[in-house]
Amino acid sequence: MFTPGSNLPEPDFLKTLLQPLLEDFQYWFGRSRKLLENHQIDFLSREQQAALLARVQQAQQEVNTTQLLFKAIDGQAGIETSVLVPWHQLVTECWQVGMKFRMEHPELAASESASETEEP
């Protein structure tokens, strides 16, 4: 998962790049999880929705573990691209599901936007 070695950028650069990236993954997976847990997605079968939710939950756990390890080693190692790419692909898939769902349910999109601005 992590790549220690002399060919890596400086730890400060890794922290500057990877910490926000991991936080973004957590944000988008959390948002996707909320959508999948709270709404029936009409264009997905129940099995497809459950499988997507399970993949999001698994990815959230992986990102959380990666964040903990990254913090524990104080950003002294990078993260393999082979770990990041599937997360990015899953976020993209979730974006597509979310956009389609919100286009089909504009009344929910407006209420979700309002609730997000109210949170701290």
Contacts in CASP RR format, 6 or more apart in sequence:
PFRMAT RR
TARGET T0000
AUTHOR 0000-0000-0000
METHOD contacts of the structure
MODEL  1
MFTPGSNLPEPDFLKTLLQPLLEDFQYWFGRSRKLLENHQIDFLSREQQA
ALLARVQQAQQEVNTTQLLFKAIDGQAGIETSVLVPWHQLVTECWQVGMK
FRMEHPELAASESASETEEP
1 66 0 8 1.000
1 69 0 8 1.000
1 79 0 8 1.000
1 80 0 8 1.000
1 83 0 8 1.000
2 69 0 8 1.000
2 70 0 8 1.000
2 73 0 8 1.000
2 77 0 8 1.000
2 78 0 8 1.000
2 79 0 8 1.000
2 80 0 8 1.000
3 77 0 8 1.000
3 78 0 8 1.000
3 79 0 8 1.000
3 80 0 8 1.000
4 76 0 8 1.000
4 77 0 8 1.000
4 78 0 8 1.000
5 77 0 8 1.000
8 14 0 8 1.000
8 77 0 8 1.000
8 78 0 8 1.000
9 17 0 8 1.000
11 74 0 8 1.000
11 75 0 8 1.000
11 76 0 8 1.000
14 75 0 8 1.000
14 76 0 8 1.000
14 77 0 8 1.000
14 78 0 8 1.000
15 75 0 8 1.000
18 70 0 8 1.000
18 75 0 8 1.000
18 78 0 8 1.000
18 79 0 8 1.000
19 67 0 8 1.000
19 70 0 8 1.000
21 84 0 8 1.000
22 63 0 8 1.000
22 66 0 8 1.000
22 67 0 8 1.000
22 70 0 8 1.000
25 59 0 8 1.000
25 63 0 8 1.000
25 87 0 8 1.000
25 91 0 8 1.000
26 60 0 8 1.000
26 63 0 8 1.000
26 64 0 8 1.000
26 67 0 8 1.000
28 91 0 8 1.000
28 94 0 8 1.000
28 95 0 8 1.000
29 56 0 8 1.000
29 59 0 8 1.000
29 60 0 8 1.000
29 63 0 8 1.000
29 90 0 8 1.000
29 91 0 8 1.000
29 94 0 8 1.000
30 56 0 8 1.000
30 60 0 8 1.000
31 94 0 8 1.000
32 56 0 8 1.000
32 91 0 8 1.000
32 94 0 8 1.000
32 97 0 8 1.000
32 98 0 8 1.000
33 53 0 8 1.000
33 56 0 8 1.000
33 57 0 8 1.000
33 60 0 8 1.000
35 41 0 8 1.000
35 94 0 8 1.000
35 97 0 8 1.000
35 98 0 8 1.000
35 101 0 8 1.000
36 49 0 8 1.000
36 52 0 8 1.000
36 53 0 8 1.000
36 56 0 8 1.000
37 53 0 8 1.000
39 101 0 8 1.000
39 105 0 8 1.000
39 108 0 8 1.000
40 46 0 8 1.000
40 49 0 8 1.000
41 49 0 8 1.000
41 97 0 8 1.000
41 101 0 8 1.000
42 101 0 8 1.000
42 104 0 8 1.000
43 100 0 8 1.000
43 101 0 8 1.000
43 104 0 8 1.000
44 52 0 8 1.000
44 97 0 8 1.000
52 93 0 8 1.000
52 94 0 8 1.000
52 97 0 8 1.000
55 90 0 8 1.000
56 90 0 8 1.000
56 94 0 8 1.000
59 86 0 8 1.000
59 87 0 8 1.000
59 90 0 8 1.000
62 83 0 8 1.000
62 87 0 8 1.000
63 87 0 8 1.000
66 79 0 8 1.000
66 83 0 8 1.000
70 77 0 8 1.000
70 78 0 8 1.000
70 79 0 8 1.000
101 108 0 8 1.000
102 108 0 8 1.000
102 109 0 8 1.000
102 112 0 8 1.000
END
